Amino acid sequence: MAINEWNIWKRLGWVKEHEYKRVHPIEDIKEVIDFLENLNSDVKELLPDLNKLLELEKERKVAEEGIVQMNLESQGEVLKKLMLRYSLFIDDTDINWIRLKRVSKQFIDNCNHSGMKDYVKENKNKFKFW
């Protein structure tokens, strides 16, 4: 028996058993729609910083030695802000991907319960994320 099958961590109380979470496809789909509607504003927040970083990099290429350090410090500040915003954007995207996968799983379960097993089997080969 493997050590991860011993359930020692559960007995010690370090790991709690997860409760079954019911999937609510309508709520998940609404959340994904909301994310996609706000996508333009998220992108608009990123674009000015990216453009500023581009300009600073162009300036660095032609700058003299004394100015290069100031330029790099400015690039560092822009990059910090940009990376923070971009990481939040990626997190939101990942969360919505998980929501869509849950909706897809619920769809497959609904198809199986409705007797559409052939449909599921046929499309599982076409779509690897099902």
N, C-alpha and C positions, 0 to 999 in steps of 0.2 A: 504494500500500500504506500502510495506517495505521500510525502509530508503535507502537501496541500489538500489531501483528502482527510486528514486527521481532525479537522475543524477545531484545532487548538485555539486559534484566534477568536472564534465565536465563543468558545467556552470561557475564555479569559475576558470576554466583553470588549475586545478591541475592534471587532468587526460585527456590525449589525446586519441581520438579514434584511434584504431589500423587500419592501412591500411591492406587491404587484400594482403597477400604475396602469389604469385604464386609459386607452388611447381615445382622444376626442378629435377625430379628423376635422370636424368643422372648425374648431378653435385653432388647430394647428395650421389649417389652410388659411384662415384669416390672419394669423400671425405672419405667415410667409408673405401674403399679399401686402400686409402693412410694411414689412421689411423692404420688399421690392419697390413699393411706392416711395419710401424714404431713401432709396438707394441714390437717387440723384443728389440729394442734399449731402449725403456722406461723401460722394465723389467730389462734389463742388468744394467741400472743406479740404480735401486732399490736394486738389489741383494747384491752388496757389502756392502751397509749400513745395510741391514738386517743381513748379516753374521757378521758384526762388532758388531752389537747390541747383537747378540746371544753370541758371545765370551765375550763381556763385562758382560753380565748377568751370564755366567758360572763363570767368574772370581770373580764376586761379591759374589757368593755363598761360595767361599772358602777364600775370602779375610779377612784380619784382620781389626779391627775397624778403624784404621787411614786411611787405603786405601779405605775403602768403600765410603767415601764422594767424593774422587777424581773419583772413578769409576762411581758413580751416576752422577757427573757433566759431565763426558764423555758421559754417556748414554743419558743425557739430550740434549747435542749438536747433537748427532747422531739422536735422535728422532725428534728434530726440523727440521733438514734437510730432514729426511725421511718423516715426515708428510707433509711438503710442497710439495715435489715431488709427494707423493701419492695423495694428494688432487688435484693437477693439472691433474694427470692421471685419477682420478675419474671424474673430470669435462669433460675431453675429451671423456671419455666413455659415460657419460650422454648425451653430445651433439650429439654423433653419434647414440645413441639410439633414440633420438628425430628425427634425420634425417631418420632413418629406419622406424619409425612410420609414418612420413609424406609420405614416398615412399609407404608404405603399404596402407595408406588412399587413395593416388592417384590411386593405383592399384585397390582398391575397387570401386572407382568412375569410373574408366575405364571399369571395369567389368559390373557395373550397366548400363553404357551408351551403352555397347555392347550387352545388353540383357542377361547377364549371372547372373541374380539375384538368380537363384537356386544355382549356384556354390558359390556365396557369402554367402547365407543363410546357406548352408551346412557347409562351412568352418568357419563361425563365431562361431559356436558351438564348433568346435575343437580347435580353437586358440583364447584364451581370449584377446590377444593383438590386434586383428583386430577390 
